[in-house]
């Protein structure tokens, strides 16, 4: 995955805040997944059409984290979401 790659939510997937938690539901399989606060922020940025670089820029402004750690964590999350069919890397 490169940092300028477009990322989109799979059409059969929805994400919603439920109380203090953020939940992703795969309507095709019925499986659901939870995200922490940072993951939820990343999900919302994906929903708004941001690239990996733009997601990292936004998260870096809001959280005290080293850029290399942030990029590694973001790539790991996005790779996991893509492997599960929850997002599409274009």
N, C-alpha and C positions, 0 to 999 in steps of 0.2 A: 504494500500500500504506500503510495506517495502522498506527500502532505497537501497536494493540490487536488487530489482525487475527490470527485463528487460522491457524496454518501446520501442515500435515501432510505426511508422506512419502507419495509415490505408492505404491499397493499393489504395483506391479511393480518396485519399487526396493529395493535393500539396500545398506547401508553397513557396512564392516568395516575394522578396523585390520589392515594387512598389513605386518609388520615395523615400520619407522619411518614408514610412509606410511598414509594413510587413503584408501580407495577406495570409490567409489560405483558400483554396477553396475545398469544399466537392463536388467532381464531381458527386456523386450519387444523391445529393439533389439540387445542384446548389447554396447552401448557402455559404456565405463567412464570414470570421471573421478576425478582425484586432488585431495585437499584438503590444504592445509598445516595446521599445528597449530591455528591459530585457526579456520579453516574446519571442522576436525574437531570442535572444541569446540562450534561453532555447530550443526553437524549433530546432535550428541548432545542439545543443548538442544531442537532441533526435534523429535527423537524423543520427548522427554519432554513434549511438548505446550506448550512456551513460546511466547509471543507475541514479536514483534519487540522490544518494550520490555523484556520479561523477559530476552531473549537479550542485549540490549545491557547491561542491568544486570549480568548475570553476567560477561560478557566484560570489562566495565569494572573489575570487582573484581579480575580475574586478570591484566590487562595494563595497561601504562602507555600509555594512548592518550586523546586528547581525545575527548569525547563526540560532537562534531559529525563528526569524522573516522570514528569508530567507526560511527555511524548511517549515514553515507554508504556506507561499505564494506559494512556488513551488508545494506543495501538493494540494493546492486549485486550482491552474492552471491546473495541471495534472488531477485532479479529474473532472474538468469542461470539459477539452478536451476529456477525456475518456467517460464521460456521453453523449457527442455530437457525439461519434463514430469517432473522429478525430485521436485518438491514441488508441493503444491496450496495456494493461498492462498484461504482461505474467507471 
